[in-house]
Amino acid sequence: MEQMIVTKISPLPKLDRKVRVAAYARVSTGKDAMLHSLSNQISYYNEKISRRDDCLFVEVYSDEAITGTKDNRAGFNKMIEDCRKGKIDLILTKSISRFARNTMTLLETVRELKTLNIDVYFEEQNIHSISNEGEMVLTFLASFAQEEARSFSENMKWRIKRDFEEGIIWGGQTDYCFGYRVVDKKLVVVPEEAELVRRIFSLYLEGYGFEMISKILTKEKLPTQKGRELWSKSTVRGIIGNYNYTGDLLLQKTYRENFLTKKKKGNNGEKDKFLIENNHEAIISKEVFNKATEIRMLATKKFKIKDISHIHYPLSSKIRCGKCGKNYLHRKTMYREFWSCSVYQSKGKAYCSSRAVPVDKLNNALCETFNISEITSEWVKRNIDFVEVFDENRLVVHMTDGTEKECYWKDNPVRSKWTPEMREQARLRALKQHKKDGE
């Protein structure tokens, strides 16, 4: 039998490499003071990392006006994605509460980063997540931070409800609604804004729609509540539907879902509402408000757009606006089915003038371009990353293999021949019919 030979193979010597360091900073509100604090945090980490000879500065990832209890933080998500791509070795952050107040989110994140051999250093607690005792201490402290957030939320709810029961506006908002200012927790009329509110209601009663009114106000460069000169139809819609202009005050029209998500929801009977009659000076009469409400309800019944974006279609979340970059949403009326820019839908043409694309026209364009019989979820998942929609019916299809293909959808032949005069006549007929229906 031959003699057994054991050979020791020494590990390769490690090459000296600078540690790639990033930082994460966050503030939970959009107030100027807090955003200034965020700017200071970014400058602090930038300087701290850059002056170390053994460190290589990567980036300071940050989020504004996003709470630590939410998962939809763009800066945070980008940082985690860069970690997965191998761009980061160490993350610096101020504290556990800045990183995440949700214990589950914190632990899931640090565990994933630990598998990638990435350390997170929490300065206030002086903890390295990659250390042996790091996860145990983090679990305890994160649970404490989450309970502290819950307790703070419950106390805040109690204070808000107490103020509501006494007919007091909660908080110290300076801009409670356009036309009023809050002075000593009372609504006080701002004369020039109040006059504009009356004009908006008057235009609406005359038959002008939300978008047409927003165009008129934008053209006249009249300032909005935030001092901008660009009005959206959603802003006009909010004014038309605001009961506070009648002099009565309706409180708790919305509420926060819970202290973790902090998602704002409309109060449709889930919580108590509080109506305080004759609370402040009215800008419009109840008769005018009720008439506007009747017209709005009638218009809603006559031309109701169904939001069926929660239903999954083969191209859901795959279509983007070539102008503003936002997603197109699936919409359906009694007359047609189409994809439309989310910004155009929520804010109007003044914010994004992109066109809607009929579902059948877009599908036909893709089928002809790729020589297929139908658009299926499997085919889209396999081949299409996303589709950009541009003017002049142009589509740019970004493929999963990194290539791009351009195609065009065919417009309605009748509509394409309309002149500006024909469009104006059609608008006037629709306006006349709208007035007639409101009588």
C-alpha positions, 0 to 999 in steps of 0.5 A: 500500500502506498504511503498517504501524503498530506499537502497543506495548501495555504490560503491566498494572501488577501490583497489590500483593498479599501472598504467601500463605505456608504451611509443612509440618512432620513428625515420623517417630515418635509418641513424646512428645518428637517430638510436642513437636518437631512442636508447636514447629515449628508454633509457629515457622512460625506466628509467623515468617509472621504477623509479616511484613507482606508475607505472608499466613499460610495454614496449617501443614500437619503429619503425625505418626508418618508417615515421609518415605518414604511417600506417604499423608501426610494433611497433605502431601496436603491442602497439595498439594490447596490448592496446586492450588486456588490458595490458596498462593504459597510453602511453607516447610519445615525440610529436604529429609528432612522434605519427602520422602526419596524422590527421585522423590516430591520431584522430582515434587512440586516440578515440579508446584508449579513449573508452578503458580508455587509456590515451596518454600523448604528452610531448612536447605539455603537452596534455593528450588525455583523458582530456575533451579539449584534442581532440580539441587541438590535432585536431588543432595541428595534422592538423598543423603538417600535413600541415607542412609535406605537405609544406615541401614535396612540397618544397623538390619536387621543389628543386629536380626538379630544380636539375634534370632540371640542370642535377644534382644528387639530395641529397648527397648520397655516394652510388648512384649505385654500381661502382660509388661514388657521389663527388660534385654531380657527379658520379665518377668511383670506379675502383674495383667495375667497374671491377666487374660490367663489369664482371657481364654484361659479365657473363650475355651475356654468358648466366648466369642468375641473380641467377647463377651470384649471386651464383658465386659472393657470393661463391667468397665472393665479397662485395656488395654495402653495404659491404655484401658478400651475393648477391641476384638475385634482386641486379644483376638484378638491375645492368643489368638494370641500364642505368647509367653505359653507361655514360648517366644519367637518372633522376627521374626513381622513385617518391613518391606517396604523402607526406602522404604514401611516397610510392615509385613508378616507373615512367612510364610516370607519371612524367618527366624524365631527360636524361643527355648524356655523364654525367660521365665516362662510365663503359660499352658501350651502345652496351653491355647494349642494348645487355643485355636488349635484352636478358632480354626482350627475357627471360621475354617473354619466361618465364614470371612469373605472379604476381597474388598475388593481386587476393585473393585465399582461402590460400592467406596470410595463407602460411608462410615459415618455414625457414625465416618466411615470407609469400608465394606468389601465382605465375603462369607461362605458365607451372605451378601454385605454392606458393613460399617464397617472400624472395626467389622470391625477393632475391634468394636462398642465402637468403632463400632456401625454396622450392616452393609448387605446388598449386594442391599438397598443396591442395590435402595434405590438402584435404586428411588430413582433409577429405574434397573435396576442399579448400574454403575460408569459410573453411579456415577462419573457420579452418586455422590460417596459414600453415608453409612450411618446407623441405622434403615436410612437412606442419604444419597446425596451426588451429584456435582452437590453435591445430596443424596438420602435413601433407606432400605434394607428390612430382613429382615422376619423379623429385624426382628421379633426381640425382645431375648429372641429375640436372646439365645436365638439367641446362647445356641444359637450359644454352645452349638453353638460349645462342642460343635464345640470338644469 
